[in-house]
Structure formats: C-alpha cells, structure tokens
C-alpha cells in the first residue's frame, strides 16, 4: 500500500483522530468530506445534526487546518439520492425496514470515495470506523475483524467491503476504545475533541421517518386495518409505512396482553398484530450476500447478527445457489423480530465472514418450529 491516503472526514472525533494517527505514522494525508445533502433542501445544510452540515464541514476543515493537511469537499449528492435515499424509500414502501448506513458504506465510501481518491492521486482511503483489517497468512486474503471497543464495534455495517477495497483501506481507530480516541483528540489538540455524536440517519436529522416517507408515497400513508393472526379486524393503523416489525407503540389496540407488529402487508394495506411470542422465528433466507474472503462457505455453523444492536446467536447457514449469494439460515434458538430489509451478518470469532439482506422469515416459533 502506498503512503498517500484520502481520509473520509465527517467533522466528528473518530475520523479526525484517524487523520491525525495516519499523519503521525508518516502517511501523506488528505482530508475530504462527502457532500450528500439535497440541494432542494430536503435535508438542511444548516442543520448541525447532519453529518454533512455546514458546521460539520467547518469542523472537518478546522481539523485539516490544525493537522496542516489538504482538504476537499466532494460532490456526492446525486449518488447519495439515487443509491441511498431512493433505496431507503423503496424498501419502506415494500413494508421492509432498510439500513441505509450499510448501503452508504458499500456504495459511497468504498466505491465512489475510492474512485475520488484515485483521481486525487491517493493510494488508499481511510475512515473512522471501529473495525480492523488483517491478512490471512495461508490464503493471503484480507480479513475484516471487529474493533477493540465492543460497545463501538462497527464491523456489522462493513460486510459489503470487497477484497479489492480491503487492500486499499485503513481503519486507524480500530485498535482503540472511544475513550482513548477522545484522549488522542485532546493530545493532538483537535477542535472536535469533545464533540458529541450524531445518532439519527443523516438525511432525516429530526428522525421523523413518517413525514419524510409520506412526501414521497402519500398513498402509503392512508389508514388501513390492523388484524390479528386469525385475520380478524382489531383496529386501524395510520399508514403502514409508520410501522416496523416488532413495534409496540402506536398500535392503539386494547388487548389482554401487549401487542406488536408481526407482519406488514403493503399490498393489502394491512398490519398484523400479535403477542411477543409471535415475533420469535428460527429461520430466514438471506440474499445479496458478500463473502469477504471471496468464496462462499458450504453448510456450516456461524454466529449471526440480525441487526446492529442485537446479540450474535449461533446459527447454521446453507447456500441455496452455487455462488452462495443466497443462504438459508437456521438459528439454534428462535430470534426476536427477524426483519426483512435489515442486514444479517455472519461471524467466526471476531472475523466477519460476510452478510446480506434478510428477504424472508420462517413461521412463528412458539414450539421452536419454523
């Protein structure tokens, strides 16, 4: 790997420290922020909660000035709208729950951003993700590993990375905890050392998904029936795009036990409600899988994560095609609210084997049967 690196800088402490660490290591560091806000002001450039807001850009520029490194603002609005925002909307329209951060990493940071790095004459790219990259001594393949900070580990979001990208990618903060990163920011006198973290999706800074989606699919915001598992009408919903699998709040249905969304049927504009036990499933089909080492595994045992903050669980995977792009996954024990549209990521120890999108989920598992 060469010595010139383009660092994706959001104006936050993690990417800022990543740039500082690389400079200390002797790299020729260049900073860049991806401009992804909508010119039609769907997302406000002035909203400080967005990762590409005016204040975020100013913070990134201030860090680059402190480190005495060049800075670029990259025009990614068209890419972001077409590949991330529109996918997000389509998935909700289908009654699914997408994870735009996964797609953003794969398509923007590790595709378009890498191409921009090449255009700028940089040999590699770097981000502030809490993850690590290693190389297998026997096969020579690059491995994606969990970051040292278990609470901040972001390897779940990175399963779409390829061997080509891993060979040109650096995660400088992966060996540190968040507390250590803040200490490093203070040591380097970075102006963002005490800056807080953004929790919302960057293009919906007020976290109001419903309003964002309703502007695009007004018909999907029409009221419809809430039914029980036997098909009986038990209430009225406010538009199926306001709901996601496992949701309890907002159903407004009186029942002897708490009710949860257990199914969304966009074609019928129906929400199906059930009790907590009805959410537990043991089997799912995952598609669009990226196997990081390049070759799909045969039937094997893994640890699988059905969403970012969900604990890993023992499972068995079985490819359903020769390329391993689609797999059946059966968990040893039923899992709570396996959700179509979310990513399922497979691990072996701290190594990310790969991951894909949950397409279908098995039947309810009250008796541990799918």
C-alpha positions in Angstrom: 0.0 0.0 0.0 1.3 3.5 -0.9 1.8 6.3 1.5 -0.9 8.8 0.4 -4.3 8.4 2.0 -7.6 10.1 1.5 -9.5 10.2 4.8 -13.3 10.4 4.8 -13.9 13.2 7.3 -17.4 13.8 8.8 -16.3 16.5 11.2 -16.5 14.1 14.0 -13.9 13.0 16.5 -13.3 9.5 15.1 -12.4 10.5 11.5 -10.4 13.4 12.8 -8.3 11.2 15.0 -8.0 8.7 12.1 -6.4 11.5 10.1 -4.1 12.6 13.0 -2.9 9.0 13.6 -2.1 8.5 9.9 -0.1 11.7 9.8 1.9 10.5 12.8 2.6 7.3 11.1 4.2 9.2 8.2 1.4 9.0 5.6 0.7 11.8 3.2 -2.8 12.6 4.4 -5.6 14.3 2.6 -9.0 15.0 4.1 -12.3 15.0 2.3 -15.9 15.4 3.2 -18.7 13.8 1.1 -21.3 16.5 0.3 -24.5 14.5 0.3 -27.2 17.0 1.3 -30.1 17.6 -1.1 -29.9 20.9 -3.0 -33.7 21.0 -2.9 -33.2 21.3 0.9 -34.9 18.1 1.7 -32.0 17.9 4.2 -30.9 21.3 5.5 -27.3 22.2 5.0 -27.5 24.3 8.1 -28.9 21.5 10.4 -26.0 20.7 12.7 -27.3 17.2 13.3 -26.5 16.0 9.8 -23.1 14.5 9.1 -22.6 16.8 6.1 -24.0 20.0 7.5 -22.3 23.3 7.2 -21.0 23.0 10.8 -19.7 19.5 10.1 -17.8 20.8 7.0 -16.4 23.7 9.0 -15.2 21.3 11.7 -13.5 19.0 9.2 -11.8 22.0 7.6 -10.7 23.2 11.1 -9.2 19.8 11.8 -7.3 19.7 8.5 -6.0 23.2 9.2 -4.8 22.0 12.6 -3.1 19.0 11.1 -1.8 21.0 8.1 -3.2 18.7 5.5 -5.1 19.4 2.3 -8.9 19.3 2.3 -11.5 18.6 -0.4 -15.3 18.8 -0.5 -16.6 16.0 -2.8 -20.0 16.4 -4.6 -21.9 13.2 -3.9 -25.4 14.5 -3.8 -26.6 12.7 -6.9 -25.0 9.4 -5.9 -26.5 9.6 -2.4 -30.0 10.4 -3.6 -30.1 7.8 -6.3 -28.4 4.9 -4.5 -29.1 5.5 -0.8 -32.2 7.7 -0.2 -34.3 6.2 -3.0 -33.5 2.7 -1.9 -34.5 3.6 1.6 -37.9 4.9 0.4 -38.5 1.9 -1.9 -37.8 -0.6 0.9 -40.2 1.1 3.3 -42.8 1.2 0.5 -42.4 -2.6 0.3 -43.1 -2.9 4.0 -39.5 -3.6 4.9 -37.0 -1.9 7.2 -33.7 -1.0 5.5 -30.4 0.0 7.0 -29.1 2.9 4.8 -25.8 3.1 6.7 -24.8 -0.4 5.3 -25.5 0.7 1.8 -23.8 4.1 2.2 -20.6 2.3 3.3 -20.6 -0.1 0.4 -21.6 2.2 -2.4 -20.4 5.7 -1.3 -17.4 5.2 1.0 -15.9 2.1 -0.6 -16.8 2.7 -4.3 -17.3 6.4 -5.2 -15.0 7.6 -2.5 -12.2 5.2 -3.6 -12.6 6.4 -7.2 -12.2 10.0 -6.0 -9.1 9.0 -4.1 -7.6 7.6 -7.3 -8.5 10.8 -9.1 -6.6 12.8 -6.5 -3.6 10.5 -6.8 -4.1 8.8 -3.4 -3.1 5.2 -2.9 -5.5 4.3 -0.2 -8.6 5.5 1.7 -9.3 5.6 5.5 -12.3 6.1 7.7 -13.0 6.5 11.4 -14.8 3.1 11.7 -14.2 1.0 14.8 -13.1 -2.1 12.9 -9.8 -3.8 11.9 -8.2 -5.3 8.8 -5.9 -8.3 8.9 -4.4 -10.7 6.3 -4.6 -14.5 6.4 -1.1 -16.0 6.2 -2.2 -19.1 4.4 -4.6 -17.7 1.7 -3.4 -14.2 1.5 -7.0 -12.9 1.7 -7.8 -9.8 3.7 -9.9 -10.3 6.8 -12.4 -7.8 8.3 -12.3 -8.0 12.1 -14.3 -6.4 14.9 -12.9 -3.3 16.5 -11.3 -3.5 20.0 -14.1 -1.5 21.6 -17.1 -3.9 21.8 -19.5 -1.1 22.5 -18.5 0.8 19.4 -17.6 -2.0 17.0 -18.9 -1.1 13.6 -18.0 -4.2 11.6 -21.7 -5.0 11.2 -22.0 -2.1 8.8 -19.0 -3.1 6.7 -19.8 -6.6 5.5 -20.2 -5.3 1.9 -16.5 -4.5 1.5 -14.6 -6.4 -1.1 -11.0 -7.8 -1.3 -10.0 -5.1 -3.7 -11.2 -2.4 -1.3 -9.8 -4.0 1.8 -6.3 -4.0 0.2 -6.5 -0.2 0.0 -8.5 0.6 3.2 -7.3 1.7 6.6 -9.2 1.8 9.9 -6.8 3.8 12.2 -9.0 3.9 15.3 -10.0 0.2 15.2 -7.4 -0.7 17.9 -8.7 2.0 20.3 -11.7 2.5 22.6 -13.9 5.6 22.2 -12.4 6.9 25.4 -8.9 6.5 24.1 -9.9 8.2 20.8 -11.1 11.2 22.7 -7.9 11.3 24.7 -5.9 11.2 21.4 -8.1 14.0 20.1 -7.2 16.1 23.1 -3.5 15.2 22.8 -3.4 16.4 19.2 -5.4 19.5 20.2 -8.1 18.8 17.7 -11.0 21.2 17.8 -13.6 18.4 17.9 -12.2 16.5 20.9 -15.4 17.0 22.9 -17.9 17.0 20.1 -21.0 14.8 20.6 -22.1 12.0 18.3 -24.9 12.0 15.7 -27.5 9.3 16.3 -30.0 9.9 13.6 -29.9 8.9 10.0 -28.0 11.7 8.3 -30.8 12.6 5.7 -33.5 12.5 8.4 -31.9 14.6 11.2 -35.2 15.1 13.0 -35.8 11.3 13.0 -39.3 11.8 11.6 -39.3 8.9 9.1 -43.1 9.1 8.6 -43.1 12.7 7.3 -40.1 12.1 5.1 -41.7 9.0 3.5 -45.2 10.4 3.2 -43.9 13.2 1.0 -42.8 10.5 -1.5 -45.6 8.0 -1.1 -48.8 9.8 0.0 -51.0 6.8 -0.8 -48.9 4.6 1.6 -49.9 7.0 4.5 -53.6 6.0 4.1 -55.2 4.4 7.1 -55.8 0.6 7.0 -56.8 -2.4 9.0 -54.9 -3.9 11.9 -55.7 -7.6 12.1 -54.9 -10.4 14.5 -53.2 -13.6 13.4 -56.6 -15.2 12.6 -57.4 -12.4 10.2 -59.9 -10.5 12.4 -60.0 -6.7 12.3 -59.0 -5.4 15.7 -58.1 -1.8 14.9 -57.0 0.9 12.4 -53.4 1.9 11.6 -52.2 5.4 10.4 -50.4 4.1 7.2 -48.2 1.0 7.1 -45.0 3.0 6.5 -45.3 4.3 10.0 -44.6 0.8 11.4 -41.8 -1.7 11.5 -41.7 -5.3 12.6 -41.6 -5.7 16.4 -43.1 -2.2 17.0 -45.3 -2.0 20.1 -46.0 1.8 20.4 -48.7 3.4 18.3 -50.9 0.4 17.6 -53.7 1.8 19.9 -55.4 -1.6 20.2 -56.8 -2.8 23.6 -55.8 -6.4 24.3 -55.3 -8.6 27.3 -51.5 -8.7 26.6 -49.2 -6.2 24.8 -49.5 -6.4 21.0 -46.6 -6.0 18.5 -46.4 -5.6 14.7 -45.7 -9.2 13.5 -46.3 -8.6 9.8 -46.7 -5.8 7.3 -48.8 -6.4 4.1 -48.3 -3.4 1.8 -50.5 -4.9 -1.0 -53.5 -5.0 1.3 -52.5 -2.0 3.5 -52.8 -4.3 6.5 -50.8 -4.5 9.7 -50.9 -7.9 11.5 -50.5 -7.7 15.3 -49.6 -10.5 17.7 -48.1 -11.1 21.1 -44.4 -11.1 21.9 -44.1 -14.8 21.4 -45.3 -14.4 17.8 -42.2 -12.4 16.9 -39.8 -15.2 17.6 -38.6 -17.0 14.5 -35.9 -19.5 13.9 -35.3 -19.5 10.2 -34.7 -16.9 7.4 -33.5 -16.5 3.9 -30.7 -14.0 3.2 -29.8 -12.7 -0.2 -27.3 -10.5 -1.9 -24.6 -11.9 0.3 -21.0 -10.7 0.1 -18.5 -13.2 1.3 -15.5 -11.1 2.3 -12.9 -13.8 1.7 -14.3 -14.3 -1.8 -15.6 -17.9 -1.7 -18.9 -19.0 -0.2 -18.8 -21.5 2.6 -20.6 -24.8 2.5 -23.1 -25.8 5.2 -21.5 -24.6 8.4 -22.0 -23.2 11.9 -21.6 -19.5 12.4 -22.6 -16.7 14.8 -25.1 -14.4 13.2 -26.4 -10.9 13.9 -29.9 -9.9 12.7 -29.4 -6.2 13.4 -26.7 -3.9 14.8 -27.6 -3.9 18.5 -28.9 -7.5 18.6 -26.5 -10.0 20.2 -24.9 -12.6 18.0 -26.6 -16.0 18.0 -25.5 -19.5 16.9 -26.9 -20.5 13.6 -26.3 -22.8 10.6 -26.1 -21.5 7.1 -26.8 -23.4 3.9 -26.2 -21.8 0.5 -29.1 -22.2 -1.9 -27.1 -21.4 -5.1 -23.6 -22.2 -6.3 -22.3 -18.7 -5.7 -23.6 -18.6 -2.2 -25.3 -15.3 -2.9 -28.4 -16.6 -1.1 -28.5 -18.7 2.0 -30.9 -20.3 4.4 -30.1 -19.6 8.0 -31.5 -21.6 10.9 -30.8 -20.4 14.4 -30.3 -22.8 17.3 -32.9 -20.8 19.3 -35.7 -18.5 18.0 -34.7 -14.9 17.5 -36.8 -11.8 18.3 -38.2 -9.9 15.3 -36.0 -11.0 12.4 -36.9 -8.2 10.0 -36.9 -8.2 6.2 -34.8 -5.4 4.7 -32.3 -5.5 7.6 -28.9 -7.0 7.2 -27.8 -10.3 8.7 -24.1 -10.5 9.3 -22.1 -13.7 9.9 -19.1 -14.0 12.2 -16.5 -16.6 13.2 -14.9 -15.3 16.3 -14.0 -11.7 15.7 -13.8 -12.2 11.9 -16.7 -11.0 9.7 -17.4 -13.8 7.1 -19.9 -11.7 5.2 -23.5 -10.7 5.2 -26.6 -9.9 3.2 -30.2 -8.7 3.3 -33.0 -10.6 5.1 -35.6 -11.5 2.5 -38.0 -14.0 4.1 -38.5 -15.2 7.6 -39.8 -18.5 8.8 -43.1 -19.1 10.6 -43.6 -18.3 14.3 -41.5 -20.4 16.6 -43.6 -20.9 19.8 -42.7 -24.6 19.6 -39.3 -24.0 18.1 -40.6 -25.0 14.7 -40.3 -22.9 11.6 
